Amino acid sequence: MHPRSDSNQHCLTFSLSVSPRCRVFSYRDHLGNNVQHFDIPGEHTQLVIVAESVVEQQPLPEVPSFLAPDAWKALDELVESGDYWEMLLPSTFAVETPALVELAGRLGVARRDDPLMVVHELNQRLFEYFEYVPRHTRVDSPIDEAIMSGKGVCQDFAHTMIALLRHIRIPARYVSGYLYRGREDHDRSTPDATHAWVDVLLPHLGWVGFDPTNNLITHHRHIRTAIGRDYADVPPTHGIFRGQTDSELYVAVQVEASEHPPALDRQLPIPDDWSVLVERAQQPAERSQPLVDLQQMQQQQ
């Protein structure tokens, strides 16, 4: 949830509120992602996490339409001289399957022209191939479900593009974050959820972001929170709980643009229904009936 500070993006402030209250520890993983860790050993029925950030965005340079004729050779030399193997090998969700290889043939994904032209074309063709359908897949769905149905969400688009690029030995990584939508923007992805796109390593350009869900080259509207091999490396929340109960997850995202930093005393923009959840989460859990009492009741019956 903590936005990264790199390239054109700088996280000015970040705050994390957890209910029930607890001590939160922070660290950075090997990819430079900010991670917050906490434990709540006490009994509770709800967990509410509210994060707020102020991020400064600088304009990115224009991405050209093509590279030099020797770009494939330059890319191979770049990969050989650097540490990019993690972003070339199959990962949990970005794997090479028969369905993916067939899709690569249908979309003409091959080492031709130059790497940048291939990526531009793939970004557009995936946008046209997939229909954006919220909740059509799950967070742990394999890419074959989206490929076979032609439907999915931003996570499926990103995983498919990453696997196709690695198939022709172009390093690609998964980016998790948020997308700001203004009145004049007509993105397919929903504005009230996290977003995902792809970073591609290109010679002379470095890592360049592509958003196949909306057929965009990433720019100041894309706010990066974490990078990894795929979604398995960078879920917004991850953890375990003990108890015999089902769980449900509710997510809300609000992104606002401003020419000036917000006032220091500004309150968090928490939706009304979330305020109720926070109040309930801070209340002590109902005390369960002791096991001894239950055994006595059973004996009496």
C-alpha positions as CSV (number, residue, x, y, z in Angstrom):
1,M,0.0,0.0,0.0
2,H,3.0,2.3,0.5
3,P,3.8,4.0,-2.8
4,R,7.4,3.6,-4.1
5,S,9.8,6.5,-4.5
6,D,11.7,6.0,-7.8
7,S,11.9,7.3,-11.3
8,N,9.4,10.1,-11.7
9,Q,7.5,9.3,-8.5
10,H,8.2,10.4,-4.9
11,C,6.1,9.5,-1.9
12,L,5.9,12.6,0.3
13,T,3.9,11.2,3.2
14,F,2.3,7.8,4.1
15,S,0.1,6.8,7.1
16,L,-1.4,3.5,7.9
17,S,-4.3,3.0,10.4
18,V,-5.1,-0.5,11.7
19,S,-8.1,-1.4,13.8
20,P,-7.9,-3.1,16.2
21,R,-4.9,-1.0,17.1
22,C,-1.5,-2.6,17.1
23,R,2.2,-1.8,16.5
24,V,3.2,-1.8,12.9
25,F,6.7,-2.6,11.7
26,S,8.1,-1.5,8.4
27,Y,10.9,-2.8,6.1
28,R,11.9,-3.0,2.5
29,D,12.1,-6.2,0.5
30,H,14.9,-7.1,-2.0
31,L,13.0,-5.3,-4.8
32,G,12.7,-2.0,-2.8
33,N,9.0,-2.4,-2.0
34,N,7.8,-1.0,1.3
35,V,6.2,-3.6,3.5
36,Q,4.3,-3.1,6.8
37,H,3.9,-6.0,9.2
38,F,1.8,-6.4,12.3
39,D,0.3,-9.0,14.6
40,I,-3.0,-8.9,16.4
41,P,-3.0,-11.8,19.0
42,G,-6.2,-10.8,20.7
43,E,-9.6,-12.1,19.6
44,H,-11.3,-9.9,17.1
45,T,-14.1,-10.2,14.5
46,Q,-13.0,-7.5,12.0
47,L,-9.7,-6.1,10.7
48,V,-9.8,-2.6,9.0
49,I,-6.7,-1.2,7.3
50,V,-6.8,2.4,6.0
51,A,-3.8,3.8,4.1
52,E,-3.3,7.4,2.9
53,S,-0.4,8.7,0.9
54,V,0.6,12.0,-0.8
55,V,2.6,11.3,-3.9
56,E,4.4,13.7,-6.2
57,Q,4.5,12.9,-9.9
58,Q,6.9,14.3,-12.4
59,P,6.3,14.1,-16.2
60,L,7.9,11.1,-17.9
61,P,9.9,11.4,-21.2
62,E,8.0,10.4,-24.3
63,V,8.5,6.8,-25.4
64,P,9.4,6.5,-29.1
65,S,7.6,4.2,-31.5
66,F,10.7,2.1,-32.4
67,L,14.3,1.5,-31.6
68,A,17.5,1.1,-33.7
69,P,17.8,-1.9,-36.0
70,D,20.3,-3.6,-33.6
71,A,17.9,-3.3,-30.6
72,W,17.5,-7.1,-30.2
73,K,21.3,-7.5,-29.9
74,A,21.5,-4.6,-27.5
75,L,18.7,-6.1,-25.4
76,D,20.5,-9.5,-25.2
77,E,23.7,-7.8,-24.2
78,L,21.9,-5.8,-21.5
79,V,20.3,-9.0,-20.1
80,E,23.7,-10.8,-20.1
81,S,25.4,-8.0,-18.2
82,G,22.7,-7.4,-15.6
83,D,20.7,-9.2,-13.0
84,Y,17.4,-9.6,-14.8
85,W,16.9,-13.4,-14.7
86,E,14.1,-13.3,-12.1
87,M,12.0,-11.3,-14.7
88,L,12.7,-13.8,-17.5
89,L,11.9,-17.1,-15.7
90,P,8.4,-18.5,-15.2
91,S,6.7,-17.5,-11.9
92,T,3.7,-18.5,-10.0
93,F,1.1,-16.8,-12.3
94,A,3.2,-15.9,-15.3
95,V,3.8,-19.3,-16.8
96,E,4.2,-20.7,-20.3
97,T,1.3,-23.0,-21.0
98,P,0.1,-24.6,-24.3
99,A,-2.7,-22.0,-24.3
100,L,-0.2,-19.2,-23.9
101,V,2.0,-20.5,-26.7
102,E,-1.1,-20.8,-29.0
103,L,-2.0,-17.2,-28.1
104,A,1.5,-16.0,-28.9
105,G,1.1,-17.5,-32.4
106,R,-2.4,-15.9,-32.9
107,L,-1.0,-12.4,-31.8
108,G,2.2,-12.7,-33.8
109,V,4.5,-12.5,-30.7
110,A,8.0,-13.2,-32.1
111,R,11.4,-11.6,-32.3
112,R,10.8,-9.4,-35.3
113,D,11.2,-5.7,-36.1
114,D,12.6,-4.3,-32.8
115,P,11.6,-5.0,-29.1
116,L,9.8,-1.8,-28.6
117,M,7.6,-2.2,-31.7
118,V,6.7,-5.7,-30.6
119,V,5.7,-4.5,-27.1
120,H,3.7,-1.6,-28.5
121,E,1.8,-4.0,-30.7
122,L,1.3,-6.6,-28.0
123,N,-0.1,-3.9,-25.6
124,Q,-2.7,-3.0,-28.1
125,R,-3.6,-6.5,-29.2
126,L,-4.1,-7.7,-25.6
127,F,-6.4,-4.7,-25.1
128,E,-8.4,-5.8,-28.1
129,Y,-8.3,-9.5,-27.3
130,F,-9.5,-9.3,-23.7
131,E,-12.9,-8.1,-22.5
132,Y,-12.6,-6.4,-19.1
133,V,-15.1,-8.1,-16.8
134,P,-14.7,-7.4,-13.0
135,R,-14.8,-10.5,-10.8
136,H,-14.7,-12.9,-13.8
137,T,-11.5,-14.4,-12.4
138,R,-10.1,-14.7,-8.9
139,V,-6.7,-13.4,-7.5
140,D,-5.4,-17.0,-7.7
141,S,-6.8,-17.8,-11.2
142,P,-4.2,-19.3,-13.7
143,I,-3.8,-17.3,-16.9
144,D,-5.4,-20.0,-18.9
145,E,-8.8,-19.1,-17.5
146,A,-8.6,-15.6,-18.9
147,I,-6.9,-16.7,-22.2
148,M,-9.5,-19.4,-22.9
149,S,-12.5,-17.1,-22.1
150,G,-11.1,-13.9,-23.5
151,K,-12.3,-12.2,-20.3
152,G,-10.6,-11.0,-17.1
153,V,-9.3,-8.1,-15.1
154,C,-6.1,-6.0,-15.1
155,Q,-4.2,-8.8,-13.2
156,D,-5.0,-11.3,-15.9
157,F,-4.0,-8.8,-18.7
158,A,-0.7,-8.1,-16.9
159,H,0.2,-11.8,-16.2
160,T,-0.6,-12.8,-19.8
161,M,1.6,-9.9,-21.2
162,I,4.4,-10.8,-18.9
163,A,4.4,-14.5,-19.9
164,L,4.3,-13.6,-23.6
165,L,7.2,-11.2,-23.3
166,R,9.3,-13.7,-21.3
167,H,8.4,-16.3,-24.0
168,I,10.6,-14.2,-26.4
169,R,13.1,-13.4,-23.7
170,I,12.2,-9.8,-23.0
171,P,12.4,-9.2,-19.2
172,A,9.0,-8.1,-17.8
173,R,7.8,-7.5,-14.3
174,Y,4.4,-7.0,-12.5
175,V,3.5,-3.6,-11.2
176,S,0.8,-3.1,-8.5
177,G,-0.6,0.4,-7.8
178,Y,-3.4,2.8,-8.5
179,L,-4.7,4.7,-11.5
180,Y,-6.1,8.2,-11.2
181,R,-9.1,8.8,-13.5
182,G,-10.0,12.3,-14.4
183,R,-13.3,13.5,-16.0
184,E,-11.7,13.4,-19.5
185,D,-10.3,9.9,-19.0
186,H,-12.2,6.8,-20.3
187,D,-10.3,3.9,-18.8
188,R,-11.8,0.4,-18.8
189,S,-10.4,-0.5,-15.3
190,T,-12.6,0.5,-12.3
191,P,-11.4,3.5,-10.4
192,D,-12.4,2.1,-6.9
193,A,-9.8,-0.7,-6.9
194,T,-6.1,-1.3,-7.2
195,H,-4.6,-1.6,-10.6
196,A,-1.9,-3.6,-12.3
197,W,0.3,-3.2,-15.3
198,V,3.7,-4.3,-16.8
199,D,7.2,-2.9,-16.7
200,V,9.3,-4.0,-19.7
201,L,13.1,-3.7,-19.9
202,L,14.2,-2.1,-23.2
203,P,17.7,-1.1,-24.4
204,H,18.5,2.6,-24.1
205,L,15.2,3.2,-22.2
206,G,15.4,1.0,-19.1
207,W,12.1,-0.1,-17.5
208,V,9.1,1.2,-19.4
209,G,5.5,0.8,-18.2
210,F,2.7,-0.6,-20.4
211,D,-0.9,-0.9,-19.4
212,P,-2.6,-3.5,-21.6
213,T,-6.0,-3.1,-19.7
214,N,-6.3,0.4,-21.0
215,N,-3.9,0.4,-24.0
216,L,-1.7,3.0,-22.4
217,I,2.0,3.7,-21.8
218,T,2.2,4.5,-18.1
219,H,2.5,8.1,-17.2
220,H,1.7,10.5,-14.3
221,R,-1.7,8.9,-13.6
222,H,-0.1,5.6,-12.7
223,I,0.9,5.4,-9.1
224,R,3.3,2.5,-8.3
225,T,3.2,0.8,-5.0
226,A,5.1,-2.4,-5.6
227,I,7.0,-4.5,-8.3
228,G,7.5,-8.2,-8.5
229,R,7.6,-11.2,-10.8
230,D,3.8,-11.4,-10.6
231,Y,0.9,-10.8,-8.2
232,A,2.2,-13.5,-5.8
233,D,5.1,-11.2,-4.9
234,V,3.1,-8.0,-4.3
235,P,-0.5,-8.6,-2.9
236,P,-1.7,-5.4,-1.2
237,T,-2.6,-7.5,1.9
238,H,-1.4,-10.9,2.9
239,G,-1.7,-12.8,6.1
240,I,-3.3,-15.6,8.1
241,F,-5.8,-15.8,10.9
242,R,-6.8,-18.6,13.4
243,G,-10.4,-19.4,14.0
244,Q,-13.3,-21.4,12.7
245,T,-15.0,-18.8,10.6
246,D,-15.3,-17.6,7.0
247,S,-13.8,-14.3,5.9
248,E,-14.8,-11.6,3.4
249,L,-12.7,-8.8,1.9
250,Y,-14.0,-5.3,1.1
251,V,-11.8,-2.9,-0.8
252,A,-12.2,0.8,-1.6
253,V,-9.8,3.1,-3.4
254,Q,-9.9,6.9,-3.7
255,V,-7.4,8.9,-5.7
256,E,-7.5,12.7,-6.0
257,A,-5.3,15.1,-8.0
258,S,-4.1,18.4,-6.6
259,E,-1.6,21.1,-7.6
260,H,-0.7,21.7,-4.0
261,P,-0.1,19.3,-1.0
262,P,-3.1,18.8,1.2
263,A,-3.4,20.6,4.6
264,L,-1.7,18.8,7.5
265,D,-4.9,18.7,9.5
266,R,-7.0,17.3,6.7
267,Q,-9.0,14.2,7.8
268,L,-8.8,10.9,6.0
269,P,-11.4,10.5,3.2
270,I,-12.9,7.4,4.8
271,P,-16.3,6.4,3.3
272,D,-19.2,6.4,5.8
273,D,-19.6,2.6,5.8
274,W,-15.9,2.2,6.6
275,S,-16.2,4.5,9.6
276,V,-18.7,2.1,11.0
277,L,-16.4,-0.8,10.4
278,V,-13.5,1.0,12.2
279,E,-15.7,1.6,15.2
280,R,-16.8,-2.0,15.3
281,A,-13.2,-3.3,14.9
282,Q,-12.1,-1.2,17.9
283,Q,-14.8,-2.8,20.1
284,P,-13.7,-5.9,22.1
285,A,-14.8,-9.2,20.6
286,E,-17.8,-10.9,22.2
287,R,-16.6,-13.4,24.8
288,S,-17.3,-16.9,23.8
289,Q,-18.8,-19.4,26.2
290,P,-16.2,-21.4,28.1
291,L,-15.7,-24.9,27.1
292,V,-16.4,-26.2,30.6
293,D,-19.9,-24.6,30.5
294,L,-20.6,-26.1,27.1
295,Q,-19.6,-29.6,28.4
296,Q,-21.9,-29.2,31.4
297,M,-24.8,-28.1,29.2
298,Q,-24.3,-31.2,27.0
299,Q,-24.2,-33.5,30.1
300,Q,-27.5,-32.0,31.3
301,Q,-29.2,-32.6,28.0
